[in-house]
Amino acid sequence: MTHTKQSSWQFTGLNGEFSLKQPDRSGFLYFPLVNEGGMMSSVTPQLHGQVTSGHNTFLTPPLSVEDLHNSRASRNFWVYIDGKGAWSAAGNSARQHAQYYSEGADESLLEAGLLWHKITRENKRLGIKAEITSFVPAGNDKAELMKVILTNTGDEEIVVTPTAAIPLYARSADDLRDHRHVTSLLNRIYTSQYGVEVQPALSFDERGHRINYTSYGVLGAEEEGIQPAGFFPVQEVFIGEGGSLDWPEAVVLNADPQAGCDGEAPRQGYEALGGIRFATTALKSGQSRSYVVVMAIAEERIDIAALMSKYGSAAAFDAQLDINKQYWADKVNTVSFHTGDNDRDQWMKWVTLQPVLRRLYGNSFLPYHDYGRGGRGWRDLWQDCLALMIMEPEDVRSLLFNNYAGVRIDGSNATIIGQQPGEFIADRNNIPRVWMDHGAWPFMTTLLYLNQSGDLDFLLEEQTYFRDSFMSRCRERDSSWQPAAGSSLLADNGKIYKGTILEHILLQNLVPFFNVGGHNNILLEGADWNDGLDMAAQRGESVTFTAFYGDNLYELAGLLRTLKARNGSGTLELAEELVLLLDSLGDPVDYASVSAKQERLNRYYAAAPNRVSGVRAELELEQVADDLERKAEWIFGHLRSKEWVSSQAGGGWFNGYYNNDGEQVEGETAEGIRMTLTGQVFPLLGHAASPEQIPQMIASVEKNLHDAKIGYRLNSDFGGIQQNLGRAFGFAFGHKENGAMFSHMTIMYANALYKRGYVQEGYKVLNSLYSLSADFEFSRMYPGIPEYINEQGRGMYTYLTGSASWLLLTMVTEVFGIKGRLGDLLLEPKLVKEQFDYAGKASIRTLFAGLELEVAYTAAGSAEYGEYQIHGVSLNGAVVTLQRVSEGLLIPRTFLSGLPKGQVHKLEVILN
């Protein structure tokens, strides 16, 4: 399939501002508008999109990405021009759609920045131009603002009658096709001096039939704050018999509004419309007039006077827009980059914003993300914290602490996350499912926190455990558990049991070690990171995450030894039941025996059947560390000897999985090469891949998974449906989890390459991702990274992807080498020649130890990685005494702690 040729977006400012000509010539484009107060919107070049504050509170109709071009509903703004007829400032009229591919089509220009969106549309035949700016104001108001400036671009005076027309859906997404008409009967529609408000009598969704208090409104005013001339509160009256939202009778025939501006009795039982008629006005040649539209959601009737006083004039709108721009600039510029490529530096500002968007939207409420009901999953909690540690570190400790309350005593965890920090609930509809990778991420994230902060005391904080009716990793049900008993694990004395964070971490990594399948790798269960591998719950095994857990055990062993050295205490206390899993302390298990491992795990389940005794065992830190290291080394040896695939053409790679028939998934088959990128990433990230294996793995990835058109595929073409492995292989090859370029795993691959010293190879991977995302002719997406790139090269599922956190982390810690080592600052740059500017400089601004740091590298000699090392450092102009370590330069935290906060401290680093 070929694309319509179109020029790319261009950066126009210093804070990620960009412009795009004729943006409506590309399908599926949308832009996020959001705030910390819970307003979540999306807007397209033709002002499609949705406005919501949650799954049950949509102001406009909920939509999927296909609705962006199929739906006639939008934030439409009509202009009736005397003698010329109706024209949509949003480009959404039947006439404009019909003229789309003709010479009479409108000219349009998109300009956008950090969470503000402006579309300028002009029709030269009619002699009119509209400039529409949209944003969600910073703060807690659940409101979206829109300002429309109409300009007469012709030579003669024109007389215009403007009408805003925004459908008011005003209910839950569940009602979109389930009782759509019946729920409209609940509507109570009011008009006021400034607009239309809907407060349904009941909420009628999965929660039951309850009294509704939420109110939804569309309000408007002319530029000086003058109230509208009248209203069209009922959708069917506005469109007329046989009419439609893209050719409504009330506009086409320039009909009088049905409601005055002095308020009237509510209309009941109809689909509502935020239809606002402004006064007819004459515009001389070159003259402009502006209008402000406010879309609002409130927990009770809207305080219209307060809302319009705050937003309801052109001056108020402009002032709030300036506040909003500054708010997001401050947020994003917490971390910024300067390299030899200004466009890429600007692009990174959008990447930096994406983890914040994911925190605010969760995984829902944008057109591609039409699944779920809001919030984030377990894995998201931990991976999103990676970016927060860099951007918003002050909140991370409490977030991590609260998240550990979701761990079950069987090593699994809650999968549904509540609205409040640390709130977890049972699986929706009591459907039990365990993702086997979930236990691996918390320690990785916590280790980053410990290295950034040096806060080892965090490990000794005590936290509760989650409890519901599922036990033994959801293989059994606890018939004694009742919801009234609460969701916290109890001890035998009936009191809530708490264990240290360290105990939670050990539990999550020890249980999987014993939870193995027939080939002695950890069972796949419901799926691992790749949710599409969800049909091998009985005999499937995840080799790749066995490597991840093995590395966690290895790192944990080292951390325990550090804890002993730092705190001076040689012991730790754990629930006595966990000692069964530390087998080498008294009752060793033969790790080569699958049955022996499974028997030990079953003994643990029997000892801790959804409760614990409350008795703690005191253990020697050194002995526990030895046990963990013994397990890790066994995993590494096992994977290197049993799961290495040797290619007949030379080289090799790691097998990543076994299917539900117990068959090895990857290798050279009669149907062709079967290989996954995931299977290589995790052995590379840690210690599982030996130094000798790494070059062979890289060569195999380049040969079997790299595609010049779409980048590094998640897997090769397995050929046909793999019903014994997962639904992913029901997807067409080259789409989503079946062979697309999945940004998350691509970036983790780059990160692993940097970690293992393959910097040029890592840079190639990152460069590929940037080039693909920024190639608008194919990617057809705004700046940032998508969840994946499909076989056409189109960026899919934009904005909400955990890969943004990984790219930001990789750029800060690996590329620019700003790392923590148990609280100290380690400088270990891995910049390549292309990343320095013409003067041999590259710099980063970031946070560390509560300080704003600007680290500027200057290549005094060669700028190629491997040919330079740190030669000298100065802080705020004063020379720093070098403390070299094998990786680079270490700056003790004590050196930094005396520096004043509230200012930028500049570290100048000479490379030679």
C-alpha positions, 0 to 999 in steps of 0.5 A: 500500500502506498502513502500520499506524499506529504512533507514532514513536521518541522520543529519551530522552537526550543521546547518541542514546538512543531508545525505540519502542513495539511495535517488532515492529509494523514489518517489516525493522527491525534494529540493528547491534552491532559492535566493532573486533575484528571481531565483526559482529552485527545484532539485531531486536526479536524477536532475529532477525539474525546473528552473524559475524566474516566471510564464512566464519565465521558463528556463526548462519545468514547471512540476508537482510532477508526472513529476518527475518520468514520464518526461525524461527531467532533468539536465542530465550530460552524460559520454561516456566511451570508450569501455563501452558506455553511463552512466548518472551521474544523473541516467537518462538513459534508461539503468539505469532505466531498471537496477533500481531493479537489482544488477547492479543499481548505488549506490547513496548518497544525502548530503544536507544543507541549500539550497545546494544539492549534489548527489554522484552516483557510478557504480562499474561495469563501475568504475566511480563515479560522485559527483554533487553539485547544488545551487542558489547563494546568491544575485540577479543573476538569476542563478543556478550552478552545479559542476560535479566531475567525478572520475575513481574508477576502476583499469585501465585508462578510456577515457571519453567524458562528455556532459551536456544536459539540455532542454531549454524551455524558455517561459511561463508555459501557453505554456506547452500545449497551442501552445507548438509547435507554440511557439517553432517557436519563438525561436532564438538559439545562441551559444557562447564560453561557451554555448547555449542561447535562446531569443524567438522573442515574448512572446506569452501567456495570456499577448498578443503577445509582443516583448520578451527581456528575455534570457535563457542560459546554459553555461559550463566550465572545472575546470580551466575555459576552454571553452567546445569543442562544442554544441548541441543547437537543441533538436531533432538533439541531441536525433536523429530520434527515440531517447529520452532524456534518450537515445540520439543518440548524446551520445550513438553513441558519435557523434561530436557536431553540433556547434563549440565554436566560435559562429555562426548564430542563429538557429531558430524555434526549441526546444532548448537544453543546450547541451554542449560537453566537451573535451574527457579526460583520467582518471587514476585510482583514478583521478578526473576532474570537470566541471561547468554548469551555468543555467541563466535567464536575462532580455536581452541578457546574459552577458556571459563573466561576468557570467563565470568570476564570476562562471565559474571555480571550484574555483569560484564555491567553493567560491560562495558555501561557501558564499551561505552556510554562507548566509543561516546559518546566516538567519536561526540561527537568531532563534535556539533551544537547547533541550534534542533532538539534531535531533529535534533542527536540524530539527527546522532549516529547519522549520525556513527556511520554512517561508523564502521559502514561502516569496520567492516562494509564493505558486507556483514553486515547484512540488506539488505547481503547481497551481497559477501563483506565489505570495501569497494570502491575508491570506499568507501576514499576517500569514507569517509575524508571522515568519518574526517578529521573524526572520526579524523584521526590515521589518515588520512595513512597510509590515504591513502598506502596507498590509492594503492598500488592505482593501475595505470599505465593510470590504473585501479585494483584493485577488490578490497581486501585485509584489510590496509592497502594490500593490493589483489588482482586482480579476483575470478574474473579478471573485468575491470571499470573504473568510470570515476569511480574516478580522480576521488575520490582527489584530491578526498579528498586535497585535503580532507586537504591543506586540513585539514592543510597537509601539502603534503609528502604529495604528494611521498611515493613509493608503488608502483603496482598491477599484475596481468594487466589493462592498457589499462584492462582492454581487454587482458591482459598474457600475461607477468604471473604471480602469482608476480611480485607485484602491484607495477609494475616498471621495466625494470631489474626493480626495483619502481617508485615514483612520488610521490603527485602522480604518481599523482594526475596519472595518474588524471586525465590518462588519462580526459581522453583516454579519450573517446567519440564525443561527446568526453566520457569513456567510461562503461566499466563504470559510474560512481558509479551502478553501475546504468549498467553496459550501455554499456561500448562507446559510453556516455559519462559527461558528469557525471563529465567535469565532475568530472575537469575540476574536478580538473584545474582544482584540480590546476593551482592546487595546483601553483602553491601547491606552487611558492610554498610549497616554493620549487622550480619543478620536479617529476619524473614518469615520462617516459611521462606527458609524452605526456599533458601534450601542451601541453609539446611535442606539442599535441593538438587537444582537439576531435578525438576521434580525436586524443585516442584516438590519444594515449592509445594511444601512452601505453598502448604506452609504458607496457605494464604496466611503465615504463622507470624514467626520470623527466622533470623538468618546470616546475611552472608549465608543468604547471599551464598544461597542466592548466588548459588541459584543464579550461577546454576541458572547461568550455567543451565542456560548457556549449556541447554538453551543455546541454539547453534546455527548451521551457518555459524553463530547462534542465539538463545532459545526464549520459550517452550510451547504448551506441548513442551517443545522448544520454540526457537531454532532452525526448522524446516519452515525457516528460522524461528527467533525472538528478540526478547530471548536475546535481550534478557541474557544480554542485560545480565550475566546469562550470556557469556562474553563469547556468546554476545558477538554471535547473538548480535550477528544473529539478530542482524541477520534474522530480525533486522529489517531496514524498513521497520527496524528490529522485529520482535520475532521472525515469521513463525509461519501460521497460528501457534495455538500452543503458544499464544494469540500473538501468532494469530495477528498478521506477521509484521503487526503488534506482538507478531513481528512488528518493531516493538519499541519497548524490546528494541530499546531494551536491546539497545540498553543491553548492548550499551551495558555489555560494552557494545556501544556502536551497536547500541547506538545503531539500534537507537538511531534506527528507532529515531529514524523510523519514528521521525520519518513522517512519510511512513510513520505518520505520527507526531514526535515521540515513539510509538508502541510499535511500528507495523509492516508499512512503517506506520507508528502505532499506539502513540504516546502511551508506551513504557518504551519511553521510560526505557529510552529516557533511562538509556539516554541518561544512564548509558549514553550520557553515563549519569549513574548512581552507585549506592548514592554516589554519582558515577560518570561513565559516558558512552557517547559516539562521534555523531552525538557531539556538536561541531565544537565537540560538545554534548551535554545533559541537564538532569536531577541527581541527589536533589540537585539540578546538574548540567553535565557538559562533555567536551571532546578535546581529542577524539570524539569516538567512543573507546578512544577517549576517557575522562581527563579532567572535571570541574564543578561550577568552575572549580577543579574536582579531584578525580576518583577513578573507578574501572567504569569511569569517574566517581563523585561521592554523594558527600561531595554533592550534599553540601551544594545549595539547591534551587540552582543549576550546578555545572559539571564540565568534563574534558574527554581526551 
